[in-house]
């Protein structure tokens, strides 16, 4: 889902460069580009490898989650909204791209989780599972050199209304599995914030987007 948005950001950059899309129709440009990508997707989407998530927040959680044999649905329901571009200077722009889906669901044939909660409570488990996100909203904002067709700055913002976590065989042999599933479900937005901050802090977002731009316009990027 994140890669889809970044691909949209890359294609939009190409569209802005080649068609000089005006700010008033920018959201339509984003939506058209988004659906040109989504139309090629067949659901459920099956990632080629595992999905891994590290949640590390002092006094809250230090948890590693790996999910194998994953399937994702709801990606084709993403639509663009409130996307804007502000041109300034010579070939420069501030760009904001937002896409939203009413529900994105990830199922895993086998997950593995290990770590601690609130500094000392051990967390473990493995088995099948499901994570469902309602009103998932993904935004990339940044500055770009339109003439050079590259982003110079970019930040990610992840929002949701709620998510539901259902990991089977969590904390086997105890009565805590239901408690932890409810805990993760309750703190979905906070966990999203941790993921968002980790992505923004590692400084790789701009490079990923710019590499995708090169994929969508091979031979024309210097």
C-alpha beads as a LAMMPS data file, in Angstrom:
LAMMPS data file: protein, C-alpha beads

222 atoms
221 bonds

1 atom types
1 bond types

-500.0 500.0 xlo xhi
-500.0 500.0 ylo yhi
-500.0 500.0 zlo zhi

Masses

1 110.0

Atoms # bond

1 1 1 0.000 0.000 0.000
2 1 1 2.841 2.392 0.824
3 1 1 4.674 1.423 -2.343
4 1 1 1.483 2.169 -4.296
5 1 1 1.405 5.724 -2.937
6 1 1 5.095 6.245 -3.652
7 1 1 4.570 4.950 -7.178
8 1 1 1.733 7.469 -7.560
9 1 1 4.048 10.224 -6.335
10 1 1 6.584 9.194 -8.951
11 1 1 4.061 9.030 -11.803
12 1 1 2.534 12.349 -10.755
13 1 1 5.966 13.937 -10.985
14 1 1 6.218 12.655 -14.546
15 1 1 2.719 13.983 -15.309
16 1 1 3.499 17.421 -13.885
17 1 1 6.723 17.565 -15.861
18 1 1 5.213 16.483 -19.166
19 1 1 1.745 18.083 -19.051
20 1 1 2.246 21.098 -16.763
21 1 1 -0.894 20.131 -14.810
22 1 1 -2.477 23.175 -13.218
23 1 1 -3.012 23.279 -9.431
24 1 1 -6.806 23.322 -9.854
25 1 1 -6.854 19.871 -11.508
26 1 1 -3.996 18.297 -9.586
27 1 1 -6.177 15.955 -7.508
28 1 1 -7.714 14.632 -10.730
29 1 1 -4.226 14.014 -12.101
30 1 1 -3.321 12.077 -8.953
31 1 1 -6.542 10.061 -9.093
32 1 1 -6.053 9.196 -12.762
33 1 1 -2.482 8.098 -12.129
34 1 1 -3.506 6.140 -9.044
35 1 1 -6.115 4.148 -10.919
36 1 1 -3.807 3.537 -13.868
37 1 1 -1.664 1.660 -11.332
38 1 1 -4.492 0.010 -9.386
39 1 1 -6.168 -1.250 -12.565
40 1 1 -3.151 -3.511 -13.059
41 1 1 -3.515 -5.022 -9.575
42 1 1 -5.341 -8.284 -8.943
43 1 1 -6.624 -8.807 -5.421
44 1 1 -5.794 -10.324 -3.109
45 1 1 -2.295 -8.923 -3.517
46 1 1 0.324 -11.428 -2.398
47 1 1 3.622 -9.809 -1.332
48 1 1 6.645 -11.707 -2.637
49 1 1 8.259 -11.880 0.788
50 1 1 7.457 -11.534 4.477
51 1 1 6.153 -8.326 6.027
52 1 1 8.216 -7.318 9.047
53 1 1 7.439 -4.707 11.660
54 1 1 9.569 -3.514 14.567
55 1 1 7.790 -1.496 17.249
56 1 1 10.209 0.060 19.704
57 1 1 8.922 2.747 22.029
58 1 1 10.314 3.363 25.513
59 1 1 7.986 2.191 28.298
60 1 1 5.428 0.988 25.731
61 1 1 6.720 -1.858 23.585
62 1 1 9.776 -3.535 22.125
63 1 1 8.223 -5.990 19.695
64 1 1 9.222 -7.753 16.488
65 1 1 6.446 -9.033 14.206
66 1 1 6.999 -11.085 11.060
67 1 1 4.130 -12.133 8.791
68 1 1 4.516 -14.763 6.061
69 1 1 2.145 -15.943 3.316
70 1 1 0.340 -12.592 3.347
71 1 1 -2.624 -11.445 1.288
72 1 1 -3.867 -7.843 1.099
73 1 1 -7.285 -6.609 -0.021
74 1 1 -8.723 -3.106 -0.251
75 1 1 -5.898 -1.551 -2.272
76 1 1 -8.080 -1.147 -5.367
77 1 1 -10.485 0.996 -3.305
78 1 1 -7.932 3.769 -2.727
79 1 1 -8.950 7.176 -4.092
80 1 1 -7.092 10.469 -4.104
81 1 1 -8.355 13.406 -2.052
82 1 1 -7.136 16.886 -1.154
83 1 1 -3.950 16.501 -3.192
84 1 1 -2.305 19.817 -4.027
85 1 1 0.664 21.313 -5.815
86 1 1 2.082 24.813 -5.341
87 1 1 4.593 25.922 -7.946
88 1 1 7.243 28.467 -7.005
89 1 1 10.555 29.740 -8.260
90 1 1 11.905 28.149 -11.411
91 1 1 10.666 24.592 -11.741
92 1 1 10.083 24.027 -8.041
93 1 1 6.968 22.832 -6.240
94 1 1 5.502 21.861 -2.905
95 1 1 3.474 18.679 -3.411
96 1 1 0.948 16.945 -1.155
97 1 1 -0.540 13.612 -2.249
98 1 1 -3.246 11.879 -0.178
99 1 1 -5.048 8.604 -0.853
100 1 1 -7.691 6.856 1.236
101 1 1 -9.346 3.426 1.302
102 1 1 -12.431 2.565 3.407
103 1 1 -10.871 -0.739 4.478
104 1 1 -7.539 -2.459 3.943
105 1 1 -7.197 -6.004 5.245
106 1 1 -4.014 -8.021 5.641
107 1 1 -4.208 -11.732 6.375
108 1 1 -1.190 -13.863 7.211
109 1 1 -0.949 -17.614 6.957
110 1 1 1.703 -17.580 9.651
111 1 1 2.961 -14.815 11.921
112 1 1 5.735 -14.803 14.511
113 1 1 5.814 -12.238 17.298
114 1 1 8.291 -11.797 20.119
115 1 1 9.197 -9.031 22.555
116 1 1 8.051 -7.222 25.660
117 1 1 5.274 -4.812 26.560
118 1 1 5.494 -1.976 29.120
119 1 1 9.140 -2.887 29.787
120 1 1 8.624 -6.295 31.372
121 1 1 5.581 -8.248 30.137
122 1 1 6.750 -10.958 27.738
123 1 1 4.908 -11.233 24.420
124 1 1 5.095 -14.246 22.109
125 1 1 3.053 -16.296 19.683
126 1 1 2.805 -17.701 16.177
127 1 1 0.014 -18.826 13.893
128 1 1 -2.462 -17.354 11.406
129 1 1 -3.739 -13.811 11.836
130 1 1 -5.519 -10.781 10.445
131 1 1 -5.125 -7.005 10.638
132 1 1 -7.948 -4.853 9.249
133 1 1 -7.630 -1.063 8.935
134 1 1 -10.730 1.137 8.577
135 1 1 -10.466 4.503 6.777
136 1 1 -6.782 4.180 5.999
137 1 1 -5.363 7.526 4.868
138 1 1 -1.833 7.796 3.511
139 1 1 -0.171 11.096 2.659
140 1 1 3.202 12.085 1.244
141 1 1 4.203 15.749 1.424
142 1 1 7.382 17.189 0.062
143 1 1 9.345 19.621 -2.034
144 1 1 10.325 18.799 -5.579
145 1 1 12.457 19.976 -8.447
146 1 1 9.979 19.554 -11.300
147 1 1 12.526 20.314 -14.032
148 1 1 14.975 17.799 -12.604
149 1 1 12.097 15.444 -11.822
150 1 1 13.139 14.601 -8.288
151 1 1 11.907 15.104 -4.763
152 1 1 14.281 17.008 -2.509
153 1 1 12.284 16.474 0.693
154 1 1 9.463 14.102 1.637
155 1 1 7.576 13.066 4.760
156 1 1 4.982 10.350 5.314
157 1 1 1.755 10.729 7.294
158 1 1 -0.361 7.655 8.180
159 1 1 -3.864 7.999 9.606
160 1 1 -6.771 5.664 10.316
161 1 1 -10.115 5.584 12.065
162 1 1 -9.481 2.225 13.730
163 1 1 -7.890 -1.140 13.148
164 1 1 -8.702 -4.635 14.315
165 1 1 -5.970 -7.120 15.206
166 1 1 -6.786 -10.829 15.452
167 1 1 -3.660 -12.949 15.931
168 1 1 -4.492 -16.566 16.704
169 1 1 -2.388 -18.518 19.221
170 1 1 -1.078 -15.312 20.769
171 1 1 0.335 -16.025 24.246
172 1 1 -0.594 -19.740 24.111
173 1 1 -1.142 -21.401 27.471
174 1 1 -2.275 -18.125 29.052
175 1 1 -5.410 -15.988 29.128
176 1 1 -3.575 -12.967 27.711
177 1 1 -4.056 -13.541 23.975
178 1 1 -7.417 -11.772 23.871
179 1 1 -6.081 -8.969 26.070
180 1 1 -3.146 -8.273 23.758
181 1 1 -5.294 -8.437 20.610
182 1 1 -7.602 -5.859 22.189
183 1 1 -4.596 -3.770 23.260
184 1 1 -3.143 -3.702 19.739
185 1 1 -6.580 -2.917 18.295
186 1 1 -7.096 -0.053 20.748
187 1 1 -3.703 1.524 20.096
188 1 1 -3.702 1.218 16.305
189 1 1 -3.273 4.968 15.630
190 1 1 -0.373 5.163 18.080
191 1 1 1.308 2.169 16.441
192 1 1 0.800 3.828 13.046
193 1 1 2.557 6.907 14.432
194 1 1 5.536 4.783 15.503
195 1 1 5.788 3.221 12.024
196 1 1 5.435 6.644 10.402
197 1 1 8.154 8.153 12.600
198 1 1 10.521 5.254 11.906
199 1 1 10.097 5.708 8.147
200 1 1 10.563 9.478 8.320
201 1 1 13.618 9.224 10.567
202 1 1 15.558 6.729 8.471
203 1 1 15.864 9.279 5.650
204 1 1 15.251 6.772 2.841
205 1 1 11.842 8.000 1.661
206 1 1 13.160 10.556 -0.850
207 1 1 15.514 8.016 -2.386
208 1 1 12.752 5.424 -2.781
209 1 1 10.458 7.912 -4.540
210 1 1 13.214 9.167 -6.840
211 1 1 14.183 5.610 -7.795
212 1 1 10.545 4.946 -8.709
213 1 1 10.514 8.092 -10.863
214 1 1 13.423 6.631 -12.833
215 1 1 11.455 3.418 -13.329
216 1 1 8.506 5.305 -14.787
217 1 1 10.615 7.392 -17.151
218 1 1 13.628 5.241 -18.102
219 1 1 16.340 6.905 -20.122
220 1 1 15.065 10.433 -19.500
221 1 1 16.427 11.055 -16.036
222 1 1 19.899 12.517 -15.857

Bonds

1 1 1 2
2 1 2 3
3 1 3 4
4 1 4 5
5 1 5 6
6 1 6 7
7 1 7 8
8 1 8 9
9 1 9 10
10 1 10 11
11 1 11 12
12 1 12 13
13 1 13 14
14 1 14 15
15 1 15 16
16 1 16 17
17 1 17 18
18 1 18 19
19 1 19 20
20 1 20 21
21 1 21 22
22 1 22 23
23 1 23 24
24 1 24 25
25 1 25 26
26 1 26 27
27 1 27 28
28 1 28 29
29 1 29 30
30 1 30 31
31 1 31 32
32 1 32 33
33 1 33 34
34 1 34 35
35 1 35 36
36 1 36 37
37 1 37 38
38 1 38 39
39 1 39 40
40 1 40 41
41 1 41 42
42 1 42 43
43 1 43 44
44 1 44 45
45 1 45 46
46 1 46 47
47 1 47 48
48 1 48 49
49 1 49 50
50 1 50 51
51 1 51 52
52 1 52 53
53 1 53 54
54 1 54 55
55 1 55 56
56 1 56 57
57 1 57 58
58 1 58 59
59 1 59 60
60 1 60 61
61 1 61 62
62 1 62 63
63 1 63 64
64 1 64 65
65 1 65 66
66 1 66 67
67 1 67 68
68 1 68 69
69 1 69 70
70 1 70 71
71 1 71 72
72 1 72 73
73 1 73 74
74 1 74 75
75 1 75 76
76 1 76 77
77 1 77 78
78 1 78 79
79 1 79 80
80 1 80 81
81 1 81 82
82 1 82 83
83 1 83 84
84 1 84 85
85 1 85 86
86 1 86 87
87 1 87 88
88 1 88 89
89 1 89 90
90 1 90 91
91 1 91 92
92 1 92 93
93 1 93 94
94 1 94 95
95 1 95 96
96 1 96 97
97 1 97 98
98 1 98 99
99 1 99 100
100 1 100 101
101 1 101 102
102 1 102 103
103 1 103 104
104 1 104 105
105 1 105 106
106 1 106 107
107 1 107 108
108 1 108 109
109 1 109 110
110 1 110 111
111 1 111 112
112 1 112 113
113 1 113 114
114 1 114 115
115 1 115 116
116 1 116 117
117 1 117 118
118 1 118 119
119 1 119 120
120 1 120 121
121 1 121 122
122 1 122 123
123 1 123 124
124 1 124 125
125 1 125 126
126 1 126 127
127 1 127 128
128 1 128 129
129 1 129 130
130 1 130 131
131 1 131 132
132 1 132 133
133 1 133 134
134 1 134 135
135 1 135 136
136 1 136 137
137 1 137 138
138 1 138 139
139 1 139 140
140 1 140 141
141 1 141 142
142 1 142 143
143 1 143 144
144 1 144 145
145 1 145 146
146 1 146 147
147 1 147 148
148 1 148 149
149 1 149 150
150 1 150 151
151 1 151 152
152 1 152 153
153 1 153 154
154 1 154 155
155 1 155 156
156 1 156 157
157 1 157 158
158 1 158 159
159 1 159 160
160 1 160 161
161 1 161 162
162 1 162 163
163 1 163 164
164 1 164 165
165 1 165 166
166 1 166 167
167 1 167 168
168 1 168 169
169 1 169 170
170 1 170 171
171 1 171 172
172 1 172 173
173 1 173 174
174 1 174 175
175 1 175 176
176 1 176 177
177 1 177 178
178 1 178 179
179 1 179 180
180 1 180 181
181 1 181 182
182 1 182 183
183 1 183 184
184 1 184 185
185 1 185 186
186 1 186 187
187 1 187 188
188 1 188 189
189 1 189 190
190 1 190 191
191 1 191 192
192 1 192 193
193 1 193 194
194 1 194 195
195 1 195 196
196 1 196 197
197 1 197 198
198 1 198 199
199 1 199 200
200 1 200 201
201 1 201 202
202 1 202 203
203 1 203 204
204 1 204 205
205 1 205 206
206 1 206 207
207 1 207 208
208 1 208 209
209 1 209 210
210 1 210 211
211 1 211 212
212 1 212 213
213 1 213 214
214 1 214 215
215 1 215 216
216 1 216 217
217 1 217 218
218 1 218 219
219 1 219 220
220 1 220 221
221 1 221 222
